[in-house]
């Protein structure tokens, strides 16, 4: 029998950064001192109270299935967080706890997008978004954006891009890879336009809380029928715990619950019990301390890059990324990243992972290392730039 993969597999692109990451790990294993600025993962881990709550859950045998939509206590804690921090009153039943934000995106694709339809999103953006659509027989409608617009879709021409098969618009703020933060006015206008065209709007807020310039708000403060996705991975530093959530409109609760029952059974139980402690006053104080530390890293990296002729292409206002145009020194950012890794042991992410339009011009820096390590990275990159080709 000939083994035949499903056709959709060929449409899903691998992460180009994985080639860099694999080589970086080889160098690590050989004893080289690699500075990792390539992976979008904070170097922080879950705060002690959260980790201890996870261990307590295991020891007390709280390891069975939860409700498909998540622990009622956790949903309430998330709703309370929205009220306290963002002044958004939220029915906890609208919250579906998922295995990471990836689970939430998968659920949304199945909930709102039919085969043959397409969802509009900016180029560049997080690559997995378009791949979740392939899983339901749909596709991404990537819209070319301009650096002078901070890679945001021009809302004046959004309607011109809308097609009969377009069913929604997916945005992210703060954005990966750019670190740009969308304004409340922008999202409100995008919602009005998309609603008038009969589509849905999703805002990916997984870097919410990590805002250094601009307003830290939730799109839920604009309208009740905006879909919002969030995660415990970034601000809460729980990447490997695989826990996220999606907030759906009241009219979508029953359908979303049905999908969650079938897709996930439930999100990881131990992670849910651990996450209950993530909203404590002590934990939130530690997160704020970390946010301030990330801001110091951001400023150090921005200054260091500017000093060596690699300024940020767009304002790095949030998340933990700086997006840099390297077209004045290379015609292929991925080749440049690989050469830098070999020569100076600094690992970065090429822009080709995030889109198609002029993606070979850009490199993403993740400031997920200490200020001292960032200074060392700048020193190494400067040496690399000065070296003979």
C-alpha positions as CSV (number, residue, x, y, z in Angstrom):
1,X,0.0,0.0,0.0
2,X,1.3,3.4,-0.9
3,X,1.2,5.8,2.0
4,X,-0.4,9.0,0.9
5,X,-0.5,12.2,3.1
6,X,-3.5,14.4,3.0
7,X,-3.2,17.1,0.4
8,X,-3.5,19.9,3.0
9,X,-0.1,18.9,4.5
10,X,1.8,20.2,1.5
11,X,0.1,23.6,2.0
12,X,1.4,24.0,5.5
13,X,4.9,25.6,5.6
14,X,7.4,24.7,8.2
15,X,8.9,27.3,10.5
16,X,12.1,28.5,8.8
17,X,13.4,29.5,12.2
18,X,13.5,25.8,13.1
19,X,16.5,25.3,10.9
20,X,18.2,28.1,12.8
21,X,17.0,26.7,16.1
22,X,18.2,23.2,15.3
23,X,21.7,24.5,14.4
24,X,21.8,26.7,17.5
25,X,21.1,23.7,19.7
26,X,23.9,21.8,17.9
27,X,26.2,24.6,18.7
28,X,25.0,24.7,22.3
29,X,25.6,20.9,22.6
30,X,29.2,21.4,21.3
31,X,29.9,23.9,24.1
32,X,29.4,27.1,22.1
33,X,28.0,30.2,23.9
34,X,24.9,30.9,21.8
35,X,22.7,33.9,22.5
36,X,19.1,32.9,21.8
37,X,17.0,35.8,20.5
38,X,15.1,33.7,18.0
39,X,12.2,31.9,19.9
40,X,9.2,33.8,21.1
41,X,9.4,32.5,24.6
42,X,10.2,34.4,27.7
43,X,13.2,33.3,29.7
44,X,11.0,33.6,32.8
45,X,9.1,30.6,34.1
46,X,5.8,30.4,36.1
47,X,6.0,32.2,39.4
48,X,6.4,30.0,42.4
49,X,2.8,30.2,43.6
50,X,1.6,29.0,40.2
51,X,4.1,26.2,40.0
52,X,3.3,25.1,43.5
53,X,-0.4,25.1,42.8
54,X,0.3,22.7,39.8
55,X,2.3,20.4,42.0
56,X,-0.4,20.5,44.7
57,X,-3.0,19.5,42.1
58,X,-1.0,16.4,41.2
59,X,-0.4,15.4,44.8
60,X,-4.1,15.8,45.6
61,X,-5.1,13.8,42.5
62,X,-6.8,16.7,40.8
63,X,-5.9,15.3,37.4
64,X,-9.2,14.1,35.8
65,X,-11.1,15.8,33.1
66,X,-12.6,19.2,33.8
67,X,-15.6,20.7,32.0
68,X,-14.8,20.9,28.3
69,X,-14.9,24.7,28.6
70,X,-12.6,24.8,31.7
71,X,-12.8,25.0,35.4
72,X,-15.6,27.3,36.5
73,X,-13.3,28.9,39.1
74,X,-10.7,29.6,36.4
75,X,-13.3,31.1,34.0
76,X,-14.5,33.3,36.9
77,X,-10.9,34.4,37.7
78,X,-10.3,35.3,34.0
79,X,-13.6,37.3,34.0
80,X,-12.6,39.1,37.2
81,X,-9.2,39.9,35.7
82,X,-11.0,41.6,32.7
83,X,-13.1,43.6,35.1
84,X,-10.3,44.7,37.4
85,X,-7.7,45.5,34.8
86,X,-9.7,46.5,31.7
87,X,-13.1,47.5,33.1
88,X,-14.8,44.9,31.0
89,X,-17.8,43.1,32.6
90,X,-17.8,39.6,31.1
91,X,-20.1,36.6,31.5
92,X,-17.7,33.7,32.5
93,X,-19.7,31.4,30.3
94,X,-18.3,33.2,27.2
95,X,-14.8,32.0,28.1
96,X,-13.7,28.7,26.6
97,X,-10.4,27.5,28.2
98,X,-8.3,25.8,25.6
99,X,-5.0,23.9,25.2
100,X,-2.9,27.1,24.5
101,X,-3.9,29.9,22.2
102,X,-3.3,27.4,19.3
103,X,-6.3,25.4,20.6
104,X,-8.4,28.6,20.6
105,X,-7.4,29.5,17.0
106,X,-8.2,26.0,15.9
107,X,-11.6,26.2,17.6
108,X,-12.3,29.6,16.0
109,X,-11.5,28.4,12.5
110,X,-13.9,25.6,12.8
111,X,-16.5,27.8,14.5
112,X,-16.6,30.6,12.0
113,X,-15.0,29.6,8.7
114,X,-16.4,27.3,6.0
115,X,-14.4,25.4,3.4
116,X,-13.7,27.6,0.4
117,X,-13.9,30.8,2.5
118,X,-11.0,33.1,3.4
119,X,-10.0,35.3,6.3
120,X,-8.2,38.6,5.9
121,X,-5.1,39.2,7.9
122,X,-2.1,41.4,7.5
123,X,1.2,40.4,5.9
124,X,3.3,40.0,8.1
125,X,1.6,38.1,10.9
126,X,1.9,35.0,13.0
127,X,2.2,32.1,10.5
128,X,0.1,29.5,12.2
129,X,-3.0,31.6,11.7
130,X,-3.1,30.8,8.0
131,X,-2.4,27.1,8.7
132,X,-5.4,26.7,11.0
133,X,-7.5,27.8,8.1
134,X,-6.1,25.2,5.8
135,X,-7.3,22.5,8.3
136,X,-10.9,23.6,7.6
137,X,-10.5,23.8,3.9
138,X,-10.2,27.6,4.0
139,X,-7.3,30.0,3.4
140,X,-5.8,33.2,4.6
141,X,-6.2,36.4,2.5
142,X,-3.0,38.1,3.3
143,X,-3.1,41.8,2.7
144,X,0.1,43.6,1.9
145,X,0.9,46.3,4.5
146,X,3.3,49.2,4.6
147,X,6.1,49.9,7.0
148,X,4.9,53.5,7.3
149,X,1.5,52.1,8.5
150,X,3.3,49.9,11.1
151,X,2.2,46.9,9.1
152,X,-1.4,47.5,9.8
153,X,-4.0,47.0,7.1
154,X,-5.1,50.3,5.7
155,X,-8.8,50.6,6.8
156,X,-9.6,53.0,4.0
157,X,-9.1,50.3,1.5
158,X,-10.2,47.3,3.6
159,X,-13.6,47.2,1.8
160,X,-11.8,47.1,-1.6
161,X,-9.9,44.0,-0.5
162,X,-13.1,42.3,0.8
163,X,-14.3,39.5,-1.5
164,X,-17.4,37.4,-1.7
165,X,-15.6,34.6,-0.1
166,X,-14.1,36.7,2.7
167,X,-15.7,35.9,6.1
168,X,-13.6,37.7,8.7
169,X,-10.6,39.7,9.7
170,X,-8.0,38.5,12.2
171,X,-5.7,41.0,13.9
172,X,-3.2,40.9,16.7
173,X,-2.1,43.5,19.2
174,X,0.6,43.6,20.4
175,X,1.7,42.0,17.1
176,X,4.1,39.2,16.3
177,X,6.6,39.8,14.7
178,X,6.6,43.6,14.8
179,X,5.8,44.4,18.4
180,X,3.3,47.1,17.2
181,X,0.3,48.0,19.2
182,X,-3.0,48.8,17.5
183,X,-5.0,51.7,18.9
184,X,-8.5,51.3,20.3
185,X,-9.7,53.7,17.6
186,X,-8.2,51.5,14.9
187,X,-9.8,48.3,16.2
188,X,-13.2,50.1,16.6
189,X,-13.1,51.3,13.0
190,X,-12.0,47.8,11.8
191,X,-14.9,46.3,13.7
192,X,-17.4,48.7,12.2
193,X,-16.2,48.1,8.7
194,X,-16.1,44.3,9.0
195,X,-19.5,44.2,10.7
196,X,-21.0,46.3,7.8
197,X,-19.5,43.7,5.4
198,X,-21.1,40.8,7.2
199,X,-17.9,39.4,8.6
200,X,-16.4,38.6,12.1
201,X,-13.5,40.2,13.8
202,X,-10.9,38.3,15.9
203,X,-8.2,40.1,17.9
204,X,-5.3,38.0,19.2
205,X,-4.3,39.5,22.5
206,X,-1.8,36.8,23.7
207,X,0.8,39.5,24.4
208,X,-1.7,41.6,26.4
209,X,-0.1,43.1,29.4
210,X,3.2,43.4,27.7
211,X,2.6,47.0,26.4
212,X,5.2,49.6,26.8
213,X,4.0,52.4,24.6
214,X,0.3,52.9,23.7
215,X,-2.8,51.8,25.5
216,X,-3.1,48.4,27.1
217,X,-6.8,47.5,26.6
218,X,-9.0,44.7,25.4
219,X,-11.0,44.7,22.2
220,X,-13.8,43.4,24.4
221,X,-14.2,47.0,25.6
222,X,-15.3,47.9,22.1
223,X,-18.0,45.3,21.3
224,X,-19.5,42.1,22.7
225,X,-19.3,40.2,19.5
226,X,-15.6,40.6,18.8
227,X,-13.7,37.3,19.3
228,X,-10.7,37.6,21.6
229,X,-7.9,35.1,22.1
230,X,-5.5,35.1,24.9
231,X,-3.0,32.8,26.6
232,X,-1.1,32.1,29.8
233,X,2.1,31.7,27.8
234,X,3.5,35.2,27.4
235,X,2.6,37.6,30.2
236,X,2.1,34.8,32.7
237,X,5.2,32.9,31.4
238,X,3.5,29.5,31.3
239,X,4.5,28.4,27.8
240,X,4.8,24.7,28.4
241,X,1.7,24.5,30.5
242,X,-0.3,24.8,27.3
243,X,-3.2,26.9,28.4
244,X,-5.1,29.6,26.7
245,X,-8.7,30.9,26.2
246,X,-11.1,32.4,23.7
247,X,-13.9,34.7,24.5
248,X,-16.9,34.2,22.3
249,X,-20.2,36.2,21.9
250,X,-23.2,34.9,23.8
251,X,-24.8,33.5,20.7
252,X,-21.7,31.3,20.0
253,X,-21.4,29.7,23.5
254,X,-23.3,26.5,22.7
255,X,-21.6,25.9,19.4
256,X,-18.1,26.6,20.8
257,X,-18.8,24.3,23.8
258,X,-19.8,21.5,21.4
259,X,-16.5,21.9,19.5
260,X,-14.4,22.1,22.7
261,X,-16.0,18.8,23.8
262,X,-15.1,17.1,20.6
263,X,-11.7,18.7,20.0
264,X,-10.1,18.8,23.4
265,X,-12.3,16.9,26.0
266,X,-10.7,19.5,28.2
267,X,-7.6,21.7,28.6
268,X,-4.8,20.3,30.8
269,X,-6.3,20.0,34.3
270,X,-3.1,20.5,36.3
271,X,-2.4,23.7,34.3
272,X,-5.9,25.0,35.0
273,X,-5.5,24.5,38.8
274,X,-2.1,26.2,38.6
275,X,-3.4,29.1,36.6
276,X,-5.9,29.9,39.4
277,X,-3.0,31.3,41.3
278,X,-1.8,33.5,38.3
279,X,-4.3,36.2,39.2
280,X,-3.3,36.6,42.9
281,X,-2.0,40.0,44.0
282,X,1.5,38.6,44.7
283,X,1.7,36.9,41.3
284,X,0.5,40.0,39.5
285,X,3.1,42.1,41.3
286,X,5.8,39.8,40.0
287,X,4.4,40.0,36.5
288,X,4.6,43.8,36.7
289,X,8.2,43.6,37.8
290,X,9.0,41.3,34.9
291,X,7.2,43.7,32.5
292,X,9.4,46.5,33.7
293,X,12.4,44.3,33.2
294,X,11.3,43.5,29.6
295,X,10.9,47.2,29.0
296,X,14.5,47.8,30.1
297,X,15.6,45.1,27.7
298,X,13.5,46.6,24.9
299,X,15.2,50.0,25.4
300,X,18.6,48.5,25.6
301,X,18.1,46.5,22.4
302,X,16.6,49.4,20.5
303,X,19.4,51.7,21.4
304,X,22.1,49.0,20.7
305,X,20.6,48.2,17.3
306,X,20.3,51.8,16.3
307,X,23.9,52.4,17.3
308,X,25.1,49.7,14.8
309,X,22.9,50.9,11.9
310,X,20.0,48.4,12.5
311,X,17.1,50.6,13.8
312,X,13.7,49.1,14.3
313,X,11.6,49.2,11.1
314,X,8.5,50.0,13.1
315,X,7.8,51.1,16.7
316,X,8.5,48.2,19.1
317,X,5.7,49.1,21.5
318,X,4.8,45.7,23.0
319,X,5.3,41.9,23.2
320,X,9.0,41.3,23.2
321,X,10.1,41.8,19.6
322,X,12.0,44.2,17.5
323,X,11.6,43.9,13.7
324,X,14.5,45.2,11.7
325,X,15.1,45.8,8.0
326,X,18.4,44.3,6.9
327,X,18.0,44.9,3.2
328,X,20.9,47.3,3.1
329,X,23.3,44.6,4.2
330,X,21.8,41.4,2.6
331,X,19.3,40.4,-0.1
332,X,18.3,37.3,1.9
333,X,17.7,37.7,5.7
334,X,17.6,33.9,6.3
335,X,21.0,33.4,4.7
336,X,22.3,36.4,6.8
337,X,20.8,34.9,10.0
338,X,22.5,31.5,9.4
339,X,25.8,33.2,8.6
340,X,25.6,35.3,11.8
341,X,24.8,32.2,13.9
342,X,27.9,30.4,12.5
343,X,30.2,33.3,12.9
344,X,29.1,35.0,16.1
345,X,26.7,32.5,17.7
346,X,23.6,34.9,17.8
347,X,20.3,33.3,16.8
348,X,17.6,35.4,15.2
349,X,14.4,34.7,13.2
350,X,14.2,35.6,9.5
351,X,11.1,37.5,8.3
352,X,10.1,34.8,5.8
353,X,8.3,32.9,8.6
354,X,5.7,35.7,8.9
355,X,4.6,36.5,5.4
356,X,5.5,36.9,1.8
357,X,5.7,40.6,0.8
358,X,9.4,41.7,1.1
359,X,9.8,39.2,3.9
360,X,13.4,38.6,2.9
361,X,14.2,42.1,4.1
362,X,13.4,41.6,7.7
363,X,14.8,39.9,10.9
364,X,12.9,39.5,14.2
365,X,14.9,40.0,17.4
366,X,13.3,38.6,20.6
367,X,14.5,40.4,23.7
368,X,14.0,37.2,25.8
369,X,17.5,37.4,27.3
370,X,19.0,39.6,30.0
371,X,20.3,43.2,29.3
372,X,23.9,41.9,29.7
373,X,23.3,39.2,27.1
374,X,21.6,41.8,24.7
375,X,24.7,44.0,25.0
376,X,26.9,41.0,24.2
377,X,24.7,40.2,21.2
378,X,25.0,43.8,19.9
379,X,28.8,43.5,20.3
380,X,28.9,40.3,18.3
381,X,26.6,41.6,15.6
382,X,28.6,44.7,15.2
383,X,31.7,42.6,14.8
384,X,30.0,40.5,12.2
385,X,28.9,43.6,10.3
386,X,32.5,44.8,10.2
387,X,33.9,41.5,9.1
388,X,34.9,40.9,5.4
389,X,32.3,39.2,3.4
